[in-house]
Amino acid sequence: MAVTFDVVPATQADLAAGARLMAASFAEPMLPIFHDSTSESMMAYRASQLQRFLVAQAQGTHPPTRFLVARDRDAHADEPLLGLVVWQVLHEPQVEGSQDSEKGGVLPKTAPMPHDSDEEAFAALKREAQAALDRCTQGRPVCYVPYLIVAPHAQRRGVGAALMARALAHAKEGGRLCYLDAAPTPSAEPFYRKLGFVAHGWFGSTVQLLAMTWEM
C-alpha cells in the first residue's frame, strides 16, 4: 500500500515517537552497548538526544543542526511519524551571533544512559566514529548525518530517500560532502549506495559501522 507523507521540521510532539523509533531501530546493532532497548530509561535517553537536536535547530546554534520528520498525511494513522533525519554542518566557520552548542548551558543535558549500558564501549565507539569521520572528510565542510530512521511499516516506500534528499540538497548547495556511519543491516549499505554514497571501510571494536561519503 502506498504511503503519502510530508517532510517537515520536527516539533516537541515528535519526540516520544521519535525515541521509540530510535530505540527499536538500534536495538540489534547496538546490543553490545545498550542491552535493553525497551526500558523507560532508554526511552528517556533517546528522547533527550532528540530534544537537544530540536533545541539546536530552533536556536540556530553552532554547528548548524537540522532535524526533520516524515509525517503520514493520514490523520487516522496509528503511528503518524514515519521517519526522521538529523544532520549537522561541520568544519565551517561559526556564524556571527550564534552560540556554540559545545558550551555548557546552551543545550539541554542528555539524560543518563540506561543503567545496564556499557559506557566504556560506547565511549570507545564515539572515539572510533570521530576518527573515521576525520579520516574520510579531511577537514572539508560536511553534512554529517548521525541519524536516518524509518519506521518498519514505512520502509521501501520512499520515506528514507525523501528524508535523505533534504540532507543531500543541503550538502550540494554548500559544496559540502555528506558523511554517515551505516549500520550493519542487510539493507543499509545498498540503500546508501543507490543514493550515490561510497564506502570507506568498516570500523568499531564493539559495534561495526560502515563509513560512507557522498559528493556531488
ZAVOVO-555874 format. One record per residue (C-alpha): chain; residue in one letter; x, y, z; residue number from 1. Coordinates in steps of 0.2 Angstrom, whole numbers, plus 5000, padded with zeros to 4 digits. Layout:
+---+---+------+------+------+-----+
: c : r :   xx :   yy :   zz :   k :
+---+---+------+------+------+-----+
: A : a :    X :    Y :    Z : NUM :
...
+---+---+------+------+------+-----+
This chain:
+---+---+------+------+------+-----+
: c : r :   xx :   yy :   zz :   k :
+---+---+------+------+------+-----+
: A : m : 5000 : 5000 : 5000 :   1 :
: A : a : 5007 : 5017 : 4995 :   2 :
: A : v : 5010 : 5030 : 5009 :   3 :
: A : t : 5008 : 5048 : 5007 :   4 :
: A : f : 5018 : 5060 : 5019 :   5 :
: A : d : 5026 : 5077 : 5022 :   6 :
: A : v : 5044 : 5081 : 5026 :   7 :
: A : v : 5043 : 5095 : 5039 :   8 :
: A : p : 5054 : 5101 : 5054 :   9 :
: A : a : 5052 : 5091 : 5070 :  10 :
: A : t : 5042 : 5098 : 5084 :  11 :
: A : q : 5041 : 5094 : 5103 :  12 :
: A : a : 5026 : 5082 : 5099 :  13 :
: A : d : 5038 : 5071 : 5089 :  14 :
: A : l : 5050 : 5067 : 5102 :  15 :
: A : a : 5041 : 5052 : 5111 :  16 :
: A : a : 5038 : 5043 : 5094 :  17 :
: A : g : 5055 : 5048 : 5088 :  18 :
: A : a : 5063 : 5040 : 5104 :  19 :
: A : r : 5053 : 5024 : 5101 :  20 :
: A : l : 5059 : 5023 : 5083 :  21 :
: A : m : 5077 : 5026 : 5088 :  22 :
: A : a : 5077 : 5013 : 5102 :  23 :
: A : a : 5069 : 5000 : 5090 :  24 :
: A : s : 5080 : 5004 : 5075 :  25 :
: A : f : 5096 : 5002 : 5085 :  26 :
: A : a : 5091 : 4988 : 5096 :  27 :
: A : e : 5100 : 4974 : 5087 :  28 :
: A : p : 5115 : 4984 : 5080 :  29 :
: A : m : 5119 : 4992 : 5097 :  30 :
: A : l : 5115 : 4977 : 5108 :  31 :
: A : p : 5133 : 4975 : 5114 :  32 :
: A : i : 5132 : 4993 : 5122 :  33 :
: A : f : 5113 : 4995 : 5125 :  34 :
: A : h : 5106 : 4979 : 5132 :  35 :
: A : d : 5088 : 4984 : 5134 :  36 :
: A : s : 5080 : 4994 : 5120 :  37 :
: A : t : 5063 : 4995 : 5128 :  38 :
: A : s : 5067 : 5001 : 5146 :  39 :
: A : e : 5060 : 5018 : 5152 :  40 :
: A : s : 5077 : 5024 : 5154 :  41 :
: A : m : 5082 : 5020 : 5136 :  42 :
: A : m : 5066 : 5030 : 5130 :  43 :
: A : a : 5071 : 5045 : 5141 :  44 :
: A : y : 5089 : 5044 : 5135 :  45 :
: A : r : 5084 : 5044 : 5116 :  46 :
: A : a : 5071 : 5057 : 5119 :  47 :
: A : s : 5084 : 5068 : 5127 :  48 :
: A : q : 5095 : 5066 : 5112 :  49 :
: A : l : 5082 : 5072 : 5100 :  50 :
: A : q : 5077 : 5086 : 5112 :  51 :
: A : r : 5095 : 5093 : 5110 :  52 :
: A : f : 5094 : 5092 : 5091 :  53 :
: A : l : 5077 : 5101 : 5092 :  54 :
: A : v : 5083 : 5115 : 5103 :  55 :
: A : a : 5099 : 5117 : 5092 :  56 :
: A : q : 5088 : 5119 : 5077 :  57 :
: A : a : 5077 : 5131 : 5085 :  58 :
: A : q : 5091 : 5142 : 5092 :  59 :
: A : g : 5102 : 5141 : 5077 :  60 :
: A : t : 5117 : 5135 : 5087 :  61 :
: A : h : 5134 : 5131 : 5080 :  62 :
: A : p : 5137 : 5118 : 5072 :  63 :
: A : p : 5121 : 5121 : 5062 :  64 :
: A : t : 5108 : 5107 : 5065 :  65 :
: A : r : 5093 : 5101 : 5055 :  66 :
: A : f : 5080 : 5089 : 5062 :  67 :
: A : l : 5066 : 5084 : 5050 :  68 :
: A : v : 5052 : 5071 : 5051 :  69 :
: A : a : 5041 : 5062 : 5039 :  70 :
: A : r : 5023 : 5063 : 5044 :  71 :
: A : d : 5009 : 5052 : 5037 :  72 :
: A : r : 4996 : 5063 : 5029 :  73 :
: A : d : 4983 : 5050 : 5035 :  74 :
: A : a : 4975 : 5059 : 5051 :  75 :
: A : h : 4970 : 5042 : 5057 :  76 :
: A : a : 4986 : 5033 : 5056 :  77 :
: A : d : 4991 : 5023 : 5072 :  78 :
: A : e : 5009 : 5029 : 5070 :  79 :
: A : p : 5009 : 5046 : 5061 :  80 :
: A : l : 5028 : 5048 : 5062 :  81 :
: A : l : 5036 : 5038 : 5048 :  82 :
: A : g : 5054 : 5043 : 5050 :  83 :
: A : l : 5067 : 5056 : 5055 :  84 :
: A : v : 5083 : 5063 : 5049 :  85 :
: A : v : 5096 : 5073 : 5058 :  86 :
: A : w : 5111 : 5081 : 5051 :  87 :
: A : q : 5124 : 5094 : 5056 :  88 :
: A : v : 5136 : 5105 : 5046 :  89 :
: A : l : 5154 : 5103 : 5052 :  90 :
: A : h : 5170 : 5111 : 5048 :  91 :
: A : e : 5163 : 5128 : 5044 :  92 :
: A : p : 5166 : 5145 : 5052 :  93 :
: A : q : 5154 : 5149 : 5066 :  94 :
: A : v : 5141 : 5161 : 5061 :  95 :
: A : e : 5142 : 5178 : 5070 :  96 :
: A : g : 5130 : 5179 : 5084 :  97 :
: A : s : 5127 : 5160 : 5085 :  98 :
: A : q : 5130 : 5151 : 5101 :  99 :
: A : d : 5142 : 5136 : 5102 : 100 :
: A : s : 5132 : 5121 : 5107 : 101 :
: A : e : 5148 : 5113 : 5115 : 102 :
: A : k : 5147 : 5126 : 5129 : 103 :
: A : g : 5138 : 5121 : 5144 : 104 :
: A : g : 5121 : 5128 : 5147 : 105 :
: A : v : 5117 : 5131 : 5128 : 106 :
: A : l : 5108 : 5115 : 5125 : 107 :
: A : p : 5098 : 5104 : 5137 : 108 :
: A : k : 5108 : 5089 : 5145 : 109 :
: A : t : 5106 : 5072 : 5138 : 110 :
: A : a : 5098 : 5060 : 5151 : 111 :
: A : p : 5109 : 5047 : 5159 : 112 :
: A : m : 5112 : 5031 : 5149 : 113 :
: A : p : 5102 : 5016 : 5154 : 114 :
: A : h : 5110 : 5008 : 5169 : 115 :
: A : d : 5114 : 4992 : 5161 : 116 :
: A : s : 5124 : 5001 : 5146 : 117 :
: A : d : 5142 : 4998 : 5143 : 118 :
: A : e : 5148 : 5016 : 5145 : 119 :
: A : e : 5166 : 5011 : 5141 : 120 :
: A : a : 5162 : 5003 : 5125 : 121 :
: A : f : 5151 : 5017 : 5120 : 122 :
: A : a : 5165 : 5030 : 5123 : 123 :
: A : a : 5177 : 5019 : 5113 : 124 :
: A : l : 5164 : 5019 : 5099 : 125 :
: A : k : 5162 : 5038 : 5099 : 126 :
: A : r : 5181 : 5040 : 5098 : 127 :
: A : e : 5182 : 5027 : 5083 : 128 :
: A : a : 5167 : 5036 : 5075 : 129 :
: A : q : 5176 : 5053 : 5076 : 130 :
: A : a : 5192 : 5046 : 5069 : 131 :
: A : a : 5183 : 5038 : 5054 : 132 :
: A : l : 5174 : 5055 : 5051 : 133 :
: A : d : 5191 : 5064 : 5052 : 134 :
: A : r : 5199 : 5052 : 5040 : 135 :
: A : c : 5185 : 5052 : 5027 : 136 :
: A : t : 5182 : 5071 : 5027 : 137 :
: A : q : 5200 : 5078 : 5030 : 138 :
: A : g : 5193 : 5094 : 5037 : 139 :
: A : r : 5182 : 5098 : 5022 : 140 :
: A : p : 5164 : 5106 : 5025 : 141 :
: A : v : 5152 : 5091 : 5028 : 142 :
: A : c : 5134 : 5087 : 5032 : 143 :
: A : y : 5136 : 5074 : 5045 : 144 :
: A : v : 5120 : 5063 : 5046 : 145 :
: A : p : 5120 : 5054 : 5063 : 146 :
: A : y : 5103 : 5048 : 5062 : 147 :
: A : l : 5091 : 5042 : 5047 : 148 :
: A : i : 5077 : 5031 : 5054 : 149 :
: A : v : 5062 : 5024 : 5045 : 150 :
: A : a : 5048 : 5015 : 5054 : 151 :
: A : p : 5047 : 4997 : 5049 : 152 :
: A : h : 5030 : 4998 : 5041 : 153 :
: A : a : 5036 : 5013 : 5030 : 154 :
: A : q : 5052 : 5006 : 5023 : 155 :
: A : r : 5054 : 5004 : 5005 : 156 :
: A : r : 5041 : 5017 : 5002 : 157 :
: A : g : 5051 : 5032 : 4998 : 158 :
: A : v : 5052 : 5039 : 5015 : 159 :
: A : g : 5071 : 5036 : 5018 : 160 :
: A : a : 5075 : 5043 : 5001 : 161 :
: A : a : 5064 : 5058 : 5004 : 162 :
: A : l : 5072 : 5062 : 5020 : 163 :
: A : m : 5090 : 5059 : 5014 : 164 :
: A : a : 5086 : 5070 : 4999 : 165 :
: A : r : 5084 : 5085 : 5010 : 166 :
: A : a : 5101 : 5082 : 5018 : 167 :
: A : l : 5110 : 5079 : 5001 : 168 :
: A : a : 5102 : 5095 : 4994 : 169 :
: A : h : 5109 : 5105 : 5009 : 170 :
: A : a : 5126 : 5097 : 5006 : 171 :
: A : k : 5125 : 5101 : 4987 : 172 :
: A : e : 5120 : 5119 : 4989 : 173 :
: A : g : 5135 : 5122 : 5000 : 174 :
: A : g : 5148 : 5112 : 4990 : 175 :
: A : r : 5149 : 5100 : 5005 : 176 :
: A : l : 5152 : 5082 : 5007 : 177 :
: A : c : 5139 : 5071 : 5016 : 178 :
: A : y : 5145 : 5058 : 5028 : 179 :
: A : l : 5137 : 5045 : 5039 : 180 :
: A : d : 5140 : 5029 : 5048 : 181 :
: A : a : 5129 : 5015 : 5040 : 182 :
: A : a : 5123 : 5002 : 5052 : 183 :
: A : p : 5127 : 4983 : 5049 : 184 :
: A : t : 5110 : 4979 : 5042 : 185 :
: A : p : 5107 : 4970 : 5026 : 186 :
: A : s : 5098 : 4985 : 5018 : 187 :
: A : a : 5108 : 5000 : 5024 : 188 :
: A : e : 5123 : 4999 : 5013 : 189 :
: A : p : 5113 : 4995 : 4997 : 190 :
: A : f : 5101 : 5009 : 5001 : 191 :
: A : y : 5115 : 5022 : 5003 : 192 :
: A : r : 5125 : 5016 : 4988 : 193 :
: A : k : 5109 : 5018 : 4977 : 194 :
: A : l : 5109 : 5037 : 4983 : 195 :
: A : g : 5127 : 5038 : 4977 : 196 :
: A : f : 5137 : 5035 : 4993 : 197 :
: A : v : 5154 : 5027 : 4993 : 198 :
: A : a : 5160 : 5016 : 5006 : 199 :
: A : h : 5177 : 5019 : 5015 : 200 :
: A : g : 5178 : 5003 : 5026 : 201 :
: A : w : 5171 : 4996 : 5042 : 202 :
: A : f : 5176 : 5002 : 5059 : 203 :
: A : g : 5172 : 4999 : 5078 : 204 :
: A : s : 5179 : 4987 : 5090 : 205 :
: A : t : 5162 : 4983 : 5098 : 206 :
: A : v : 5149 : 4988 : 5086 : 207 :
: A : q : 5154 : 4988 : 5067 : 208 :
: A : l : 5149 : 5003 : 5057 : 209 :
: A : l : 5152 : 5007 : 5039 : 210 :
: A : a : 5160 : 5025 : 5035 : 211 :
: A : m : 5152 : 5032 : 5019 : 212 :
: A : t : 5153 : 5048 : 5010 : 213 :
: A : w : 5143 : 5057 : 4996 : 214 :
: A : e : 5149 : 5071 : 4985 : 215 :
: A : m : 5141 : 5079 : 4970 : 216 :
+---+---+------+------+------+-----+
